[in-house]
Amino acid sequence: MFNKNKLLSATVIILFFYTFFIRFMYSVSFPSTWDQVDFVLALDRYDLLAMQPHFPGYPIFIFGGMLVYLFIENPSLSLSVFNGIITVSAAVPMYLLARKYVNSVSALTVTLVLQSSVYFMILVSQPMSEGSAIGVLWWFLWSLFIGLHNNKIRYQLLPLILFSILMGIRLSYLPFGFGLLFLWWFDYKRNRDSIRLAGFIFLAVLFQMIWVVALIMTEGSLKGFIKLSMAFVSGHFTSWGGTVVDTHEPFFTRLYELVINNIIYVGMFAKSTILLIGFVGISIVALLKNKKEEAGIFLKKHYVMLTLLLSYFLWNLFAQNVEKPRHSYPITLMLLFLWLVSIAGKHTLLKWACMGLAVMQLVIGFPILKEQTKKNPAVYQTANYLAQKDEETVVYTWEETRVFQYLDVPFEHKRFYTYDLFLQDKKYNENKKIYVTNHLIEGFKEQGIDVSDHLEEVKTFKSNELFDPVYDEITLYQWEEK
């Protein structure tokens, strides 16, 4: 007898293998942003003072990359492959969490849609800590769910260990630690044991100290580590971190950028109208087929995940750079999960519709992944263009110089953040042809300085905004004295 569920399961599993294959096949083998260069250089020499990587050091992510580096000699590819390994493993907790709400076939389909999400595939293929962090986050969420409903010691300790690993990969995922408060509250309600509770809190701190102490040892002293950490925190919230304090942009502008652009347009749809239509179509079918679930029941079923989602949302809104959708992607993926488990019920049509969505994501995502590994980013195009010039030049940049350093370009380049220092340095290069980038000019504009009279546009270099939304377009100007 023909079994539709078996056919669907077999199709989903085949698509799983295809998803993992193209992600590994098109793992990025070169760093194209400041942060990526920081991570890649750390595999050869781990040094926080030299920003290899930048604070807080991401020790577990770098250690994982070093392990892969033993077998793959390309440092960027090693980090990308490590991300791939962690996120492939994350299919297990994704499935197990989905299985709490839907049957096994639907849970497989939910997991496939999450794993084949276009922006997810882009992130995990890059040499950035987000890929590994998102993978470990799902293991942590699953362990948290188990710990909330199981009194055994090992299930109370597992979330503490996984949260320590998560912090050692990406400290900015700290708000998800609110889940531990739920864990301890439930455990105390079950056991009414203050000593047991204190022991768990002590162990949580102890597990975090494992990677913190390792960082202190690499820095050389506790005093030096504290000084470095304070400098980073101060800079993040006042100078370059893109926080609400730093940018001074209107609240509703930030909110729109975070919700509409980062979470929905980029995170869910990867700027694809076809995917938008697919999501809307499935949602309409779900409303027609599924019995409407009351808001109270939905909140009761998912209140822990919703609380963690809200905590990270507020952190992302106020304390992170909303110009970078990668910071917002945990929110997107958790919303996708909640949406999928709410619609992928018993109706076979919806299961096939979700699988069809996964196929759409793979069809759209494949050429994007290929482009990310084959096409030079804008900063590389700029470097190649300048390297071909015979005249003696100096290029003044904002952050592009970090990649120029990594590429060991043959021309002189300097990074400046203030106009006065730029003018002072420029005096020593009067006999050279001077170029500036649009990002440096934009930085001057934010300081209230208009230098448009001195600029002659030379060339504009572009790459895909999905890969790097900040430096996807670099315009090179020649500086003219007036």
N, C-alpha and C positions, 0 to 999 in steps of 0.2 A: 504493500500500500504506500502511496506517495505521501511523504512526510514533509510538510512545508517548513516546520521548525528546523529539521535537520538540514534541509537545503539552505535555509537562511544562515544557520550556524556555520556551515561549511563555507559559504560565501564570505561571511564576516571574517573567518579565520584566514582565508586566502588574502583578503584585503589587509588584514593585520600584517602579514608577512610583507606585502607590497609596501605598506606604509613605513615599516621599519627599514626595509631595503633602501628606499629612495632617501630616507633621512641619513642613513650612514653613507650612501653613495655620494650624496651632495653635502657632506659636512665641510664647513668652511676651513680652508687651509692657509688663510692669511688674515692678519688683523687689520681692520680698517677704521677703528676709532681709538680715541685716547684710552678708554677703559680696556679695550681688547689688547692693545699694546702692553698695558700694565700687566695683564694676566699672562700674556705670552712670554714676556721677559722674565717673569718670576720662575718659570720652569728651569731656566739656566742659572739664575741667581736670585734667591729670595731675599729681598731687602726693602723694608718698608720706607726707610729714609729716601731711597732712590725711586720710590713709587713702583716697586716691582713685587707685588702690586701695591696700589694705594691702600691706605688704612680703610677698614679694619683688618685687612690681610687675607680674608677668605681662605684660611689655612686648609680646611678639609677639601675644598674645591681644588686648590692648587696641588694638594697631596694626591688627590685622585688623578689629576692631569699628569703628575709626575710618574705615577704607576703606568699609565698608558704610554707615556713618553719612553719608557723602557723598551717598548715594542714598535712604536711609531716615532720616527726621528723628527717629524715636523711638530713643533710645540703647539701651534694653533690647531692643527688637526687633532692632536692628542686631547686638548681640552674639549673640542667639539665632539669627539668620539666618546669621551667620558660622559658628557651630557647625554649623548645618545643611549649609553648603557643604563644610566640612572632612569631616564624617562621610559625606556622600554620596560624596566622593572616596575615602574609606576602603574603599568596596565593592571597589575595584580590588585593593589589597593583600590584602584578605580572600579574594577569589576566587583570586588568584595563589598564596597560601599553601595554600589548600585544594586547589588543583589539583596540588600536589606529592604529595598522598596519595590523591585520588579523581579520577574522570573529570570531564569538563567539566560535565555535567548535574548531578552530585552537588555539585560545587563551587559552582555557581549556587545550589543549594538551601541549602547550608551558609551562604552569604553572606546569603541572604534571611532565614534564621532569626536570624542575628546582628543584622542591620539592623532587624528587626521586633521584637526583644526589647522588652518593654513598658518595663522600667526604663531601657533604653538610649534609647528614644524620649522618655521623660520628661526625662532628663538633657540630651540634646542640644537640647531645645526651650527650655531655661532660659538666662538670661544669666549662665552660670557657665563657668569655664575647663575643667571636666571634659569637656564635649562635644568641644571642639577638641583637647584633650590625648589623649583616647581615639582620635580620628581619626588624629592624627599618630603615635601609638604604633603603630598597625597599619602605617603606612608604614615606620616604623623597624624593626619586626619583619621585614617583608618584605625591606628593604634589608640587614638583618643576615644573613638566610638566603642572600641572593644573594652577599654578601661572603664568607661562610664557604666558598662553593663556587666562587668565581671569583677569579683572581689579578690581574685588571686593576685598575689604580690607581683608576679612576673608581668601581669597585664597592667599594673600600676606603674611599673618601672619602665616598660617599653616606651611609652610616650615621652618620658623624661630623657631617655637616651636619644630618641629620634629628634627631639627638639634641640638637644645639644648639637647634634650633627647638622641640623638645619641652620642654627646660628653660626656654626663654623663654616657654612657655605655662603650664607647671605644674611647678615645681621639685620638688614632692613625688614626682614620678615618677622621681627620681634612681636608685633601686635597679635600674631597667631598664638602667642604664649598665653593669651587670655583663656585658651582652651584648658590649660592646666588648672586654672581656678575652678572651672566646672568639674574637672577630674577630682580635685581634692574635696570639693564640696559634696559631691556624690559619695565619695569614699567615707567622709566623716559622718554623713547621714546614716550610712550603713553600719558603721562600726563604733561611732562615738568614742574614738580613741585619739586623744590629743597627741600622745607620744608618737603614734603611727604617722599622724599628719605632719608633725614636726620633722620626722625622719624623712618623709618624702620631699619636703621642702629643702631640707639639708642636702639630700642626694641630687635634687634638681640643680642647686647651686654648684655642687661638687662636679657634676658632669659638665657644666658650662666652664668651670675653671680648668678643665683638662686642656681645652684649646686656647683659653686665655693665657694660661701659664706658658704654653708652648710659644705663643706670640711674644710674651715678655722675654723669654729666653733668647729668641732670635733678635730682639731689639737690644739686649745686653743688660738692661737694668729696668727696674720698676719705674724709677723717676723718668727715664727717657721715654718709656712707653706711655706714661700718663701725659707727659708733655706733648707727645705726638698725637695722642688721642684727643686732647683738648684743642689742639690746633685744627684737627680735622673737623671736629664737631662745630667749632666756631666758624670755620670757613663754610661748612655745609649749610648752616642756618643763616649766615649773614652775607656771603660773598658769591659763591658759585653753585650752590646746591639746587637752585631753582625752587626753593620753598616759598611759602606765602609771605614770609618776612623778607626774603631776598628780592623777589621780583616786584612786589608792590602792585601787582595787577589786580583788577577788580575781582571780587569773590565769585561773582556769577560767570565771569569769563573763565576762571579756573574750573569751576563746576561744569560748565559746558564742555570745555576741552577734555576733562576727565571722563565724563559720562558719555557724551555724544561721539567724540572723536576716538578716545583711547579704548574705552570699554566696548562700545558698540561698533562703530565704523571700522576701526582697525582690528580690535581684538576678536570680535565675532565674525565680521564679514571680510576682513583683509581688503577693504575698499572695493569689494566685488559686488556689483549690482545683482549678478546671478545668484550669489549666495544669499543676499538680502531677500530676493524673491523666494528662494528655497525655504528659508527660515519662516517667512511670513506664510507661505503656502502650507507648510507642515503645521504651524500654529493654528491656522483656520481649520484644517482637517481634524486636529486634536480637539478643538472646541466643539466640533460637530459630533465627533465619535465618543469622546470621553465624557463621563459624568462630571459636571463642574465641582471642583473640590472647594469647600469652604475655606476662607482665609484663615480662620482659627485652627482648623485641622492641619493646614499646610505649615503654619507657624509652630504648632506643637511637634510636628514630625521633624522639622528642620531647624529648630531654634538655635542649636549649638552652632551649626554652620553659618546661619544667618548672622549670629552675633559676631563670629570671627570675621565674616565678610564685612560687616559694618565697621568693625574695629580697624581693619586694614584699609577700608575705603577712606575713613577719616584721616588716617596716617598718610595715605597717598595724597589726599587733597591738600593737607596743610604742610606736610613735612617732606614731600618729595617733588621731583621735577616733573610736572605734568606735560612737558614737551616730549617726554619719552614714554610711549605707550607700553614698553616692556615692563615698566614699574607697575602698571595697572593690570597686567595679565592674570595674576592670581584671582582677581575679582571676576574677570571675564570667564575663566575656566570654572569657577565655583557656580556662577550664574548659569552657565551652560549645563553643568551637572544637574542643578535643581530643575531647570527647564526640561531636560531630557527624561529624568526619572518621573516627572509629572505627566509626561505625555506618552512615554513608551510603555504602555500598559499591556493589556491582553489583546488588543486589536492587531491582527497580523498586518493590516494595511499600514499602520503607523510604524511598525517595526521595519517594514520594507521602505517606507518613506525616509526613516532615519538612516537606513543603510544607503539609500539613494543620495542623501545629503552628504554622507561620508565620501561617496564616489565623486560627487561634485567638488568637494574640498580637495580630493586627491588630484582630480583633473586640473583644477585651477592652481593647486599648490606645486605640482611637479615642475612646470616651467619657471615658477618663481624661485624654487630651490635651485634649479639649474642656473638661473641668472645670477643668483647670489654667489655662486662659486666660480662662474665663468667671466662675468663682466666686472671690469675694474670699477671700484667705487670712485666718487667724485674726487676725493683727496688723492688717490693714486693717479687719476687722469691729470690733475693739477701738477703733481710732482713730475710726471713724464713730460709734460709740456715744457716746464721750466728747465728740466735737465737737458733739453735739446737746444737751448739757447747758448750761443757762443759768448755773448757779452757778460761782463762781470755784474752780477745782480745780487740784491738782498731782498728777501721777502719777509714782510712783517705780517704775522698771523695772530689768531686768537688761540685756538687749541690745535690747529692743523699741524703745528710744528712737531707734536709728539709722534705722529705717523711719519713725518719727514725724517725725524731722527732714526726711527726704526728702519726706514728704507735706505738710510745712509746716502741721501741725495748729494749731488756734487755742488749745489748752490748754497749760499748762506741764507739762513732763515732764523727769525727771532720771534719770540712770543711776548706781546705786551698787552696789559690790561688798562693802562692809563695813558691819556693823550700827552701829558707833560713828559713822561719818560720816553714816549715814542719820539717826540720832537728833539729831545736831548740826544738820543741815540742816532737819530737821522743825520745830525750834524757831522758825525764821523764817517758818513757814507755818501758824501756829496758827489764823489766821482763815480759812483755806481748807479746802475739803473734800479730804481726802487719800485717794488710792487707791494700792494696791500690786498688783503682779502675782504670780501663783503662782511664777514663775521667780525673782523676787527673794526670796520666802519660802523657796524650796528652797535658794537660795544661803545664806541665814541659817542654815538647818538644818544645812548642811554645816559651818558654823562653830560648831555646837553651841548655837545659839540658837533657842528656841521662842517664837514670837510669836502663837500661835493665839488667845490670850485677847483680842488686840487686833483680830481680824479678823471682819468681817461680809461674807459672800460676796454679791456683787452680780450677776454674770453670767459665764457661761462661753461662750467663742467657739471653734469648732472648724473645722478644714479637713482636707484629706486628708494623712495622715501620709506618704504616698509623696513628696509635694512638699517637705515640710520636717518631718523627724522630731523636731525639737527644739521648734519653736514652732507645732506644729499644733494645740495646745490652750492657750489663755490664759484663766485665771480671774482676774477682777478682784475685788479685795476693797476694802472701805472700812475705813480705819484708825480704830479707836475708842480713845480714851484711857480708861484705867482708874484 
